[in-house]
């Protein structure tokens, strides 16, 4: 027996086989659970007594044959309960809190949609692995809609009630200040804040024409909210605002330091900057204890990092981490940097800093 044969750990090999089969099954289940979200099946089953596939399909107004096969996958995956005697299915109350729209920010079937979405660019990504470069935003036509759904859950549940108290600016917002949201996407944050604080003025900036058009339509009933098309790295808005926010926007930037410099310049002295970024460490081994780390690095590789690289950018990636983020903020000139969090957004750090 060779030294290599003697050192081969059969138990480790068997354990890895089990892990690989689990990955294969879980990957398949993530697609089926995304379908369950999009079709409303989880919402339709929530709180129901055990039901047949025909009953479930009828209530959800879906084709029974597809629903039945979906139910089989869910039952085999341990997502829903199955009674073989009555041939009925039930969504356990203990599971619904992570699967239904009622769960709000805790609904994990929303991020599961990213698996199918990112699969659409797999072949393109293999190419840039070999040739370098990156994939531009137009390779992800459905990504902004998904991000809007994700941010909507977070903003509606926590923006006014949890984020604003972190800033200690409720009185100022009530009295009236100027606020900018850079990389505003569909513009919901500015809209919700504008509705809550009618004496303040809110401007959303984004480079997406479709996003700005959607945002402008959303806020057409408010006269204190507006939106402008602008590249975050070329804002050119000197000392215009008292508060600037970015939500998951900086790590995607081709030139994040330029974007931060622009934000610094657009604030009045004494102004506040809220920078929301994925909760991560800049040190790999510290992230390895995070149960969401594989997902985070996958999203980074297949979207955040590659989009930045497509424009000749830094390619920070999703997990650039609180250490590097703090370093960038400090180098820009921000002071009094605090890292906070909110209950309804456990995946992000909330960096709050000041312009001297």
Secondary structure, DSSP 8 states (H G I E B T S, - for coil): --HHHHH--HHHHHHHHHHHHHHHHHHHHHHHHHHHHHTTHHHHHTT--SB-HHHHHHHHT--HHHHHHHHHHHHHTTSSEEETTTTEEE--HHHHTTTSGGGGGG-THHHHHHHHHHHTTHHHHHHHHHH-----GGG-TTHHHHHHHHHHHHHHHHIIIIIHHHHT-HHHHHH--EEEEET-TT-HHHHHHHHH-TTSEEEEEES-HHHHHHHHHHTTT-SSEEEEE--GGG---TT-EEEEEEES-GGG-TTHHHHHHHHHHHEEEEEEEEEEEE---SSHHHHTT-TTHHHHHHHIIIIIHHHHHHTT-----TT-HHHHHHHHHHHHTEEEEEEEEETTEEEEEEEEEEE-
